[in-house]
Amino acid sequence: QVQLVESGGGLVQAGGSLRLSCAASGRTFSIYAMAWFRQAPGKEREFVAAISGSGSGTYYADSVKGRFTISRDNAKNTLYLQMNSLKPEDTATYYCAGSLSVRTRAREYSYWGQGTQVTVPS
């Protein structure tokens, strides 16, 4: 079992930056691939980025490639998402998720946080 708690969301102007964090419970954090998903009102949850358990492999949605960076600190049981050059279309609730292998589909992740809101006004 892994429990996940996101933080770091907020309101930021277009072009600004935010760093999201996801704190994980348990001593087996490093065995889990982790990911960030987001969901805007009225839309389906969409993949943002994923990272392997060791941190050696990272994967991004085309919409955030070059602007967002996913990373993890296994010693601190924490996942991060550095978001730069934010756009109004990045507005959504952001969720961290855990799985035993790297996936890009939400239904393949077993563990989820409660979400943190990111708002980029137009």
NORVEN-V663808 format. One record per backbone hydrogen bond with DSSP energy under -0.5 kcal/mol. CO is the residue of the C=O (numbers start at 1). NH is the residue of the N-H. If there is no record, write none. Layout:
co & nh
CO & NH
CO & NH
This chain:
co & nh
3 & 25
5 & 23
7 & 21
10 & 119
13 & 16
15 & 85
16 & 86
18 & 83
20 & 81
21 & 7
22 & 79
23 & 5
28 & 31
29 & 32
33 & 99
34 & 51
35 & 97
36 & 48
36 & 49
37 & 95
38 & 46
39 & 93
40 & 43
46 & 38
48 & 61
49 & 36
50 & 59
51 & 34
52 & 55
57 & 52
59 & 50
61 & 64
61 & 65
64 & 67
64 & 68
67 & 84
69 & 82
71 & 80
73 & 76
73 & 78
77 & 24
78 & 73
79 & 22
80 & 71
81 & 20
81 & 83
82 & 69
82 & 84
83 & 18
86 & 15
87 & 90
88 & 91
92 & 94
92 & 118
93 & 39
94 & 116
95 & 37
96 & 113
97 & 35
98 & 110
98 & 111
99 & 33
105 & 108
106 & 109
111 & 98
116 & 94
117 & 10
118 & 92
119 & 12
119 & 121
